[in-house]
Amino acid sequence: MTVDRNRLAALAAEPHFYRGRYRNLEPVPRHGIGDFMRWQLAPGRNFPKGKRFTLLRPDTHSLMSPPEEPQLVWLGHASFLFQYRGLNVLTDPVLSERASPFQLVGPKRYTPPALTVADMPPIDLVLISHNHYDHLDEKTVRQLHRRFGDNLRFCIPRGLKQWFEKRSIHNLVELDWWQSEPLPGNREVFCLPAQHFSGRTPTDTNTSLWCSWLLEIDGFRLYFAGDTGYGGIFRKIGELFSPIDLALLPIGAYDPRWFMAPVHVAPEEAVSIHQDIGSRQSVAMHWGTFVLTDEPMDEPPRRLRAALERQGLNETDFRLMQHGEVWSPRSGSDPDSEVPQ
């Protein structure tokens, strides 16, 4: 499977950095503090109840010697362990009790992480999509670096290098949209656009980039969407990289739509991304762990199932995993009936 390198270079040359801030490729509404307060203080608004979902405990011994086939473990939210041909990869590892700069306030974790850093096999690569607290967790990053040292490489979007270097982490691949980096073996990682924003303080909004990632290993293509709203960028990604063997796509944190639509897809839009990028199989993420927005925690799976049915697809095309479930996309196994209906 070849990639049109000339088109990649042309896309990479398109500007998206203005006056010290990054911008989305397509114009999207910008919501300031006034809009945020309008949402938070809306009459009759009730914050959804937290819910703990079934947590499976992976056999950590088997994870140390995974099969030659691709294997995936959902740790919760946007955090996965992906294993293939000797490579162990984490996506946006967040294992803390809260998605917050503080451990006493902020969004609380309701379903515990399926693995601790101590449970993990030697991690080779971490894909970081952006710097929001539910995707870039300083405590987890420090634990990973402490255990695996400079053998662990972090792939990060442009503008995050200084954050990692301040924490004495230097094995970094920092890329802009449409750029790529070859990795040892027959492997390559591509930094691709997403429709979102960045920021960890009131003053650093969009001073670092946000992205999705595509990892190619011996012809197998894994796509990690990170955090995103829906836009035409996904058709471009499909034109360049289809077919994608396995896509990890968000389905939660979408209500109210007037506020969240520019930056968080609803389940129906996640199905559109699945189709746009030419994904053979997709897995749902970004639900069932934290309460971030107004929809009930168990609503995203129901809406995803309904959207798949309307499109003539089923859960072998777009899977709902349980927390801690170990699954191979080539196994052909049926979805687990215990995932919320």
C-alpha positions as a Markdown table, in Angstrom:
| # | Residue | x | y | z |
|---|---|---|---|---|
| 1 | Met | 0.0 | 0.0 | 0.0 |
| 2 | Thr | 1.6 | 3.2 | -1.2 |
| 3 | Val | 1.0 | 6.8 | 0.0 |
| 4 | Asp | 1.0 | 9.8 | -2.3 |
| 5 | Arg | 4.0 | 11.6 | -0.9 |
| 6 | Asn | 3.7 | 14.6 | -3.2 |
| 7 | Arg | 0.1 | 15.2 | -2.0 |
| 8 | Leu | 1.2 | 14.8 | 1.6 |
| 9 | Ala | 4.0 | 17.4 | 1.1 |
| 10 | Ala | 1.5 | 19.8 | -0.5 |
| 11 | Leu | -1.0 | 19.4 | 2.4 |
| 12 | Ala | 1.8 | 19.8 | 4.9 |
| 13 | Ala | 2.7 | 23.1 | 3.3 |
| 14 | Glu | -0.8 | 24.6 | 3.9 |
| 15 | Pro | -0.6 | 27.1 | 6.7 |
| 16 | His | -2.5 | 26.5 | 10.0 |
| 17 | Phe | -0.4 | 28.6 | 12.4 |
| 18 | Tyr | -1.2 | 32.3 | 12.8 |
| 19 | Arg | 0.2 | 34.7 | 15.3 |
| 20 | Gly | 1.4 | 32.0 | 17.7 |
| 21 | Arg | -1.8 | 29.9 | 17.6 |
| 22 | Tyr | -2.8 | 26.9 | 15.6 |
| 23 | Arg | -6.1 | 26.7 | 13.7 |
| 24 | Asn | -8.3 | 24.0 | 12.4 |
| 25 | Leu | -8.2 | 23.4 | 8.6 |
| 26 | Glu | -11.9 | 24.3 | 8.3 |
| 27 | Pro | -13.6 | 27.2 | 10.0 |
| 28 | Val | -15.4 | 26.2 | 13.1 |
| 29 | Pro | -17.4 | 28.2 | 15.7 |
| 30 | Arg | -15.3 | 29.4 | 18.6 |
| 31 | His | -16.9 | 29.2 | 22.1 |
| 32 | Gly | -15.5 | 31.5 | 24.8 |
| 33 | Ile | -16.1 | 31.7 | 28.5 |
| 34 | Gly | -19.5 | 33.3 | 28.0 |
| 35 | Asp | -20.7 | 30.3 | 26.0 |
| 36 | Phe | -19.2 | 28.0 | 28.6 |
| 37 | Met | -21.1 | 29.7 | 31.4 |
| 38 | Arg | -24.3 | 29.7 | 29.4 |
| 39 | Trp | -23.9 | 25.9 | 29.1 |
| 40 | Gln | -23.0 | 25.4 | 32.8 |
| 41 | Leu | -25.8 | 27.6 | 34.1 |
| 42 | Ala | -28.5 | 26.6 | 31.7 |
| 43 | Pro | -31.9 | 26.4 | 33.6 |
| 44 | Gly | -32.9 | 22.8 | 34.5 |
| 45 | Arg | -29.5 | 21.4 | 33.6 |
| 46 | Asn | -28.6 | 18.3 | 35.6 |
| 47 | Phe | -25.1 | 16.9 | 35.4 |
| 48 | Pro | -25.3 | 13.1 | 34.4 |
| 49 | Lys | -24.8 | 10.5 | 37.1 |
| 50 | Gly | -21.5 | 8.7 | 37.2 |
| 51 | Lys | -21.6 | 5.0 | 36.3 |
| 52 | Arg | -19.0 | 2.3 | 36.8 |
| 53 | Phe | -19.0 | -0.2 | 33.9 |
| 54 | Thr | -17.9 | -3.8 | 34.0 |
| 55 | Leu | -14.1 | -4.0 | 34.3 |
| 56 | Leu | -12.3 | -7.1 | 32.9 |
| 57 | Arg | -8.8 | -7.9 | 34.2 |
| 58 | Pro | -6.4 | -8.8 | 31.4 |
| 59 | Asp | -4.0 | -11.7 | 31.9 |
| 60 | Thr | -0.9 | -9.6 | 32.3 |
| 61 | His | 1.4 | -12.6 | 31.7 |
| 62 | Ser | -0.1 | -13.2 | 28.3 |
| 63 | Leu | 0.4 | -9.5 | 27.4 |
| 64 | Met | 4.1 | -9.9 | 27.9 |
| 65 | Ser | 4.2 | -12.4 | 25.0 |
| 66 | Pro | 1.4 | -11.3 | 22.7 |
| 67 | Pro | 0.4 | -13.3 | 19.6 |
| 68 | Glu | 1.7 | -12.3 | 16.1 |
| 69 | Glu | -1.7 | -11.1 | 15.2 |
| 70 | Pro | -2.7 | -7.5 | 16.1 |
| 71 | Gln | -4.1 | -7.3 | 19.7 |
| 72 | Leu | -5.9 | -4.5 | 21.5 |
| 73 | Val | -6.7 | -3.8 | 25.1 |
| 74 | Trp | -9.1 | -0.9 | 26.1 |
| 75 | Leu | -7.8 | 0.7 | 29.3 |
| 76 | Gly | -10.6 | 3.3 | 29.3 |
| 77 | His | -11.5 | 6.6 | 27.7 |
| 78 | Ala | -9.0 | 7.1 | 24.8 |
| 79 | Ser | -6.3 | 4.9 | 26.3 |
| 80 | Phe | -5.5 | 1.6 | 24.5 |
| 81 | Leu | -2.6 | -0.9 | 24.5 |
| 82 | Phe | -2.0 | -2.0 | 21.0 |
| 83 | Gln | 0.4 | -4.9 | 20.3 |
| 84 | Tyr | 1.7 | -6.2 | 17.0 |
| 85 | Arg | 4.8 | -8.0 | 15.9 |
| 86 | Gly | 6.8 | -7.1 | 19.0 |
| 87 | Leu | 5.7 | -3.5 | 19.2 |
| 88 | Asn | 3.8 | -2.3 | 22.2 |
| 89 | Val | 1.9 | 1.0 | 21.8 |
| 90 | Leu | -0.1 | 3.2 | 24.1 |
| 91 | Thr | -2.6 | 5.8 | 23.0 |
| 92 | Asp | -3.3 | 8.9 | 25.2 |
| 93 | Pro | -2.5 | 7.0 | 28.4 |
| 94 | Val | -4.6 | 8.5 | 31.3 |
| 95 | Leu | -4.6 | 6.3 | 34.4 |
| 96 | Ser | -5.2 | 8.9 | 37.1 |
| 97 | Glu | -8.3 | 9.2 | 39.2 |
| 98 | Arg | -9.2 | 12.6 | 37.7 |
| 99 | Ala | -8.8 | 14.2 | 34.3 |
| 100 | Ser | -7.7 | 17.4 | 35.9 |
| 101 | Pro | -4.6 | 19.4 | 37.0 |
| 102 | Phe | -5.7 | 18.6 | 40.5 |
| 103 | Gln | -6.5 | 15.2 | 42.1 |
| 104 | Leu | -9.2 | 16.5 | 44.4 |
| 105 | Val | -11.4 | 18.3 | 41.9 |
| 106 | Gly | -12.2 | 17.9 | 38.3 |
| 107 | Pro | -13.8 | 15.1 | 36.2 |
| 108 | Lys | -13.6 | 11.9 | 38.3 |
| 109 | Arg | -12.9 | 8.4 | 36.9 |
| 110 | Tyr | -15.8 | 6.1 | 37.4 |
| 111 | Thr | -14.4 | 2.9 | 35.8 |
| 112 | Pro | -10.8 | 2.1 | 37.0 |
| 113 | Pro | -8.0 | 1.7 | 34.4 |
| 114 | Ala | -7.7 | -1.9 | 33.2 |
| 115 | Leu | -3.9 | -1.9 | 33.7 |
| 116 | Thr | -1.4 | 0.0 | 35.8 |
| 117 | Val | 2.0 | 1.0 | 34.5 |
| 118 | Ala | 3.5 | -1.8 | 36.6 |
| 119 | Asp | 1.2 | -4.3 | 34.8 |
| 120 | Met | 2.3 | -3.4 | 31.3 |
| 121 | Pro | 4.7 | -5.1 | 29.0 |
| 122 | Pro | 7.7 | -3.0 | 27.8 |
| 123 | Ile | 6.1 | 0.0 | 26.0 |
| 124 | Asp | 7.9 | 1.1 | 22.9 |
| 125 | Leu | 5.7 | 3.9 | 21.6 |
| 126 | Val | 3.1 | 6.4 | 23.0 |
| 127 | Leu | 0.8 | 8.4 | 20.7 |
| 128 | Ile | -0.3 | 11.7 | 22.3 |
| 129 | Ser | -3.1 | 13.5 | 20.4 |
| 130 | His | -3.1 | 16.8 | 22.3 |
| 131 | Asn | -2.6 | 18.3 | 25.7 |
| 132 | His | -6.1 | 18.3 | 27.4 |
| 133 | Tyr | -6.1 | 16.7 | 30.8 |
| 134 | Asp | -8.2 | 13.7 | 29.7 |
| 135 | His | -5.6 | 12.9 | 27.0 |
| 136 | Leu | -2.2 | 14.0 | 28.4 |
| 137 | Asp | -1.9 | 12.9 | 32.1 |
| 138 | Glu | 1.3 | 14.1 | 33.7 |
| 139 | Lys | 1.3 | 11.5 | 36.4 |
| 140 | Thr | 0.9 | 8.6 | 34.0 |
| 141 | Val | 3.6 | 10.1 | 31.7 |
| 142 | Arg | 6.0 | 10.3 | 34.5 |
| 143 | Gln | 5.3 | 6.8 | 35.6 |
| 144 | Leu | 5.9 | 5.5 | 32.1 |
| 145 | His | 9.2 | 7.3 | 31.8 |
| 146 | Arg | 10.3 | 6.2 | 35.2 |
| 147 | Arg | 9.7 | 2.6 | 34.3 |
| 148 | Phe | 10.8 | 2.4 | 30.7 |
| 149 | Gly | 13.2 | 5.3 | 30.5 |
| 150 | Asp | 14.6 | 6.4 | 27.1 |
| 151 | Asn | 13.6 | 3.2 | 25.5 |
| 152 | Leu | 10.1 | 4.6 | 25.3 |
| 153 | Arg | 9.4 | 7.1 | 22.5 |
| 154 | Phe | 6.6 | 9.6 | 22.6 |
| 155 | Cys | 5.0 | 10.8 | 19.4 |
| 156 | Ile | 3.6 | 14.3 | 20.0 |
| 157 | Pro | 2.0 | 17.0 | 17.9 |
| 158 | Arg | 3.9 | 20.2 | 17.2 |
| 159 | Gly | 4.4 | 22.5 | 20.2 |
| 160 | Leu | 4.5 | 19.9 | 23.0 |
| 161 | Lys | 8.3 | 19.2 | 22.9 |
| 162 | Gln | 9.1 | 21.7 | 25.6 |
| 163 | Trp | 6.5 | 20.3 | 28.0 |
| 164 | Phe | 8.1 | 16.8 | 27.8 |
| 165 | Glu | 11.7 | 18.1 | 27.9 |
| 166 | Lys | 10.9 | 20.0 | 31.1 |
| 167 | Arg | 10.1 | 16.6 | 32.6 |
| 168 | Ser | 13.4 | 15.2 | 31.3 |
| 169 | Ile | 11.8 | 13.2 | 28.5 |
| 170 | His | 13.8 | 13.5 | 25.3 |
| 171 | Asn | 13.0 | 10.5 | 23.2 |
| 172 | Leu | 10.4 | 12.4 | 21.2 |
| 173 | Val | 9.0 | 12.5 | 17.7 |
| 174 | Glu | 7.4 | 15.9 | 17.2 |
| 175 | Leu | 5.4 | 16.3 | 14.0 |
| 176 | Asp | 3.1 | 18.7 | 12.2 |
| 177 | Trp | 0.0 | 17.7 | 10.3 |
| 178 | Trp | 0.7 | 15.4 | 7.3 |
| 179 | Gln | 4.3 | 14.8 | 8.3 |
| 180 | Ser | 5.6 | 11.3 | 9.1 |
| 181 | Glu | 8.6 | 9.6 | 10.7 |
| 182 | Pro | 10.1 | 6.2 | 9.9 |
| 183 | Leu | 10.5 | 3.9 | 12.9 |
| 184 | Pro | 12.8 | 0.9 | 13.3 |
| 185 | Gly | 11.6 | -2.1 | 11.3 |
| 186 | Asn | 9.1 | -1.8 | 8.5 |
| 187 | Arg | 7.1 | 0.9 | 10.4 |
| 188 | Glu | 6.1 | 4.5 | 10.0 |
| 189 | Val | 4.0 | 7.0 | 12.0 |
| 190 | Phe | 2.0 | 9.8 | 10.4 |
| 191 | Cys | 0.7 | 12.8 | 12.2 |
| 192 | Leu | -2.7 | 13.7 | 10.7 |
| 193 | Pro | -5.3 | 16.5 | 11.3 |
| 194 | Ala | -8.2 | 16.4 | 13.7 |
| 195 | Gln | -10.8 | 19.1 | 14.4 |
| 196 | His | -10.3 | 20.2 | 18.0 |
| 197 | Phe | -8.3 | 22.6 | 20.1 |
| 198 | Ser | -5.6 | 22.6 | 22.8 |
| 199 | Gly | -4.8 | 24.2 | 26.1 |
| 200 | Arg | -4.1 | 23.4 | 29.7 |
| 201 | Thr | -4.4 | 26.9 | 31.2 |
| 202 | Pro | -6.5 | 30.0 | 30.4 |
| 203 | Thr | -3.6 | 31.6 | 28.4 |
| 204 | Asp | -2.2 | 28.7 | 26.3 |
| 205 | Thr | -5.2 | 28.0 | 24.1 |
| 206 | Asn | -4.0 | 26.6 | 20.7 |
| 207 | Thr | -0.4 | 27.3 | 21.3 |
| 208 | Ser | 0.3 | 23.6 | 20.7 |
| 209 | Leu | -1.2 | 21.4 | 18.0 |
| 210 | Trp | -3.8 | 18.6 | 18.2 |
| 211 | Cys | -3.8 | 15.7 | 15.9 |
| 212 | Ser | -4.8 | 12.1 | 15.0 |
| 213 | Trp | -2.2 | 9.4 | 14.3 |
| 214 | Leu | -1.8 | 6.6 | 11.8 |
| 215 | Leu | 0.7 | 3.9 | 12.5 |
| 216 | Glu | 1.8 | 1.5 | 9.8 |
| 217 | Ile | 3.4 | -1.7 | 10.7 |
| 218 | Asp | 4.3 | -4.1 | 7.9 |
| 219 | Gly | 1.4 | -2.9 | 5.9 |
| 220 | Phe | -1.1 | -3.0 | 8.8 |
| 221 | Arg | -2.6 | 0.5 | 9.4 |
| 222 | Leu | -3.8 | 1.6 | 12.8 |
| 223 | Tyr | -5.6 | 4.9 | 13.0 |
| 224 | Phe | -6.1 | 6.7 | 16.3 |
| 225 | Ala | -8.5 | 9.7 | 16.0 |
| 226 | Gly | -7.7 | 11.3 | 19.3 |
| 227 | Asp | -10.4 | 13.9 | 20.1 |
| 228 | Thr | -12.2 | 15.5 | 17.2 |
| 229 | Gly | -15.3 | 17.1 | 15.7 |
| 230 | Tyr | -16.5 | 16.1 | 12.3 |
| 231 | Gly | -15.3 | 17.6 | 9.1 |
| 232 | Gly | -14.0 | 17.1 | 5.5 |
| 233 | Ile | -10.6 | 16.2 | 6.8 |
| 234 | Phe | -11.6 | 12.6 | 7.2 |
| 235 | Arg | -12.4 | 12.2 | 3.5 |
| 236 | Lys | -8.9 | 13.5 | 2.7 |
| 237 | Ile | -7.4 | 11.0 | 5.2 |
| 238 | Gly | -9.4 | 8.3 | 3.5 |
| 239 | Glu | -8.2 | 9.3 | 0.0 |
| 240 | Leu | -4.6 | 9.1 | 1.2 |
| 241 | Phe | -4.7 | 6.0 | 3.5 |
| 242 | Ser | -7.7 | 3.9 | 2.7 |
| 243 | Pro | -8.1 | 1.0 | 3.5 |
| 244 | Ile | -7.3 | 1.4 | 7.2 |
| 245 | Asp | -7.3 | -1.9 | 9.0 |
| 246 | Leu | -8.3 | -0.7 | 12.5 |
| 247 | Ala | -9.5 | 2.7 | 13.6 |
| 248 | Leu | -10.0 | 3.9 | 17.2 |
| 249 | Leu | -12.8 | 6.5 | 17.1 |
| 250 | Pro | -14.5 | 8.7 | 19.8 |
| 251 | Ile | -18.2 | 8.4 | 20.4 |
| 252 | Gly | -18.8 | 10.3 | 23.6 |
| 253 | Ala | -18.7 | 13.8 | 25.2 |
| 254 | Tyr | -21.0 | 15.3 | 22.6 |
| 255 | Asp | -23.9 | 17.1 | 24.4 |
| 256 | Pro | -25.0 | 19.9 | 24.2 |
| 257 | Arg | -24.5 | 19.9 | 20.5 |
| 258 | Trp | -24.6 | 23.7 | 20.1 |
| 259 | Phe | -21.5 | 23.8 | 22.3 |
| 260 | Met | -19.7 | 20.5 | 21.6 |
| 261 | Ala | -20.3 | 19.8 | 17.9 |
| 262 | Pro | -17.2 | 21.7 | 16.6 |
| 263 | Val | -14.9 | 19.6 | 18.8 |
| 264 | His | -16.5 | 16.3 | 19.7 |
| 265 | Val | -18.3 | 13.9 | 17.4 |
| 266 | Ala | -21.6 | 12.3 | 18.2 |
| 267 | Pro | -21.9 | 8.5 | 17.6 |
| 268 | Glu | -23.6 | 9.1 | 14.2 |
| 269 | Glu | -20.6 | 11.2 | 13.1 |
| 270 | Ala | -18.2 | 8.6 | 14.3 |
| 271 | Val | -19.9 | 6.2 | 11.9 |
| 272 | Ser | -19.3 | 8.7 | 9.1 |
| 273 | Ile | -15.6 | 8.9 | 10.0 |
| 274 | His | -15.5 | 5.1 | 9.9 |
| 275 | Gln | -16.8 | 5.3 | 6.3 |
| 276 | Asp | -14.9 | 8.3 | 5.2 |
| 277 | Ile | -11.5 | 6.9 | 6.1 |
| 278 | Gly | -12.2 | 3.5 | 4.7 |
| 279 | Ser | -11.8 | 1.6 | 8.0 |
| 280 | Arg | -12.2 | -2.1 | 7.8 |
| 281 | Gln | -12.9 | -2.3 | 11.5 |
| 282 | Ser | -13.3 | 0.4 | 14.1 |
| 283 | Val | -13.5 | 0.5 | 17.9 |
| 284 | Ala | -15.4 | 3.0 | 20.0 |
| 285 | Met | -13.6 | 5.1 | 22.6 |
| 286 | His | -14.0 | 8.3 | 24.6 |
| 287 | Trp | -17.0 | 7.1 | 26.6 |
| 288 | Gly | -17.8 | 5.2 | 29.8 |
| 289 | Thr | -14.9 | 6.5 | 32.0 |
| 290 | Phe | -15.4 | 10.2 | 32.9 |
| 291 | Val | -18.4 | 12.4 | 33.0 |
| 292 | Leu | -17.4 | 15.3 | 30.8 |
| 293 | Thr | -20.6 | 16.5 | 29.2 |
| 294 | Asp | -24.4 | 16.3 | 29.4 |
| 295 | Glu | -25.3 | 12.9 | 27.8 |
| 296 | Pro | -25.8 | 9.9 | 30.2 |
| 297 | Met | -22.7 | 7.8 | 30.4 |
| 298 | Asp | -24.4 | 4.8 | 28.8 |
| 299 | Glu | -26.1 | 6.6 | 25.9 |
| 300 | Pro | -23.2 | 6.6 | 23.4 |
| 301 | Pro | -23.3 | 2.8 | 22.9 |
| 302 | Arg | -27.0 | 2.8 | 22.3 |
| 303 | Arg | -26.8 | 5.7 | 19.7 |
| 304 | Leu | -23.8 | 4.0 | 18.0 |
| 305 | Arg | -25.8 | 0.7 | 17.6 |
| 306 | Ala | -28.7 | 2.6 | 16.1 |
| 307 | Ala | -26.5 | 4.6 | 13.8 |
| 308 | Leu | -24.8 | 1.4 | 12.6 |
| 309 | Glu | -28.2 | -0.2 | 11.9 |
| 310 | Arg | -29.3 | 2.7 | 9.9 |
| 311 | Gln | -26.2 | 2.5 | 7.7 |
| 312 | Gly | -26.5 | -1.3 | 7.2 |
| 313 | Leu | -23.4 | -1.9 | 9.4 |
| 314 | Asn | -23.0 | -4.1 | 12.5 |
| 315 | Glu | -20.7 | -4.5 | 15.5 |
| 316 | Thr | -18.2 | -6.5 | 13.6 |
| 317 | Asp | -17.6 | -3.3 | 11.6 |
| 318 | Phe | -17.6 | -0.9 | 14.6 |
| 319 | Arg | -17.0 | -2.6 | 17.9 |
| 320 | Leu | -17.9 | -1.7 | 21.5 |
| 321 | Met | -15.2 | -3.1 | 23.8 |
| 322 | Gln | -15.5 | -3.5 | 27.5 |
| 323 | His | -13.0 | -1.9 | 29.8 |
| 324 | Gly | -10.0 | -4.3 | 30.1 |
| 325 | Glu | -11.2 | -6.5 | 27.2 |
| 326 | Val | -8.4 | -8.1 | 25.1 |
| 327 | Trp | -9.4 | -8.4 | 21.4 |
| 328 | Ser | -7.8 | -9.2 | 18.1 |
| 329 | Pro | -9.3 | -7.5 | 15.1 |
| 330 | Arg | -8.5 | -10.5 | 12.9 |
| 331 | Ser | -10.1 | -13.0 | 15.3 |
| 332 | Gly | -13.6 | -12.6 | 13.9 |
| 333 | Ser | -15.1 | -13.0 | 17.4 |
| 334 | Asp | -18.5 | -11.6 | 18.2 |
| 335 | Pro | -19.0 | -8.5 | 20.3 |
| 336 | Asp | -19.5 | -9.2 | 24.0 |
| 337 | Ser | -23.1 | -9.1 | 25.0 |
| 338 | Glu | -22.3 | -7.4 | 28.3 |
| 339 | Val | -21.5 | -4.1 | 26.7 |
| 340 | Pro | -24.2 | -1.6 | 27.7 |
| 341 | Gln | -27.3 | -1.9 | 25.5 |
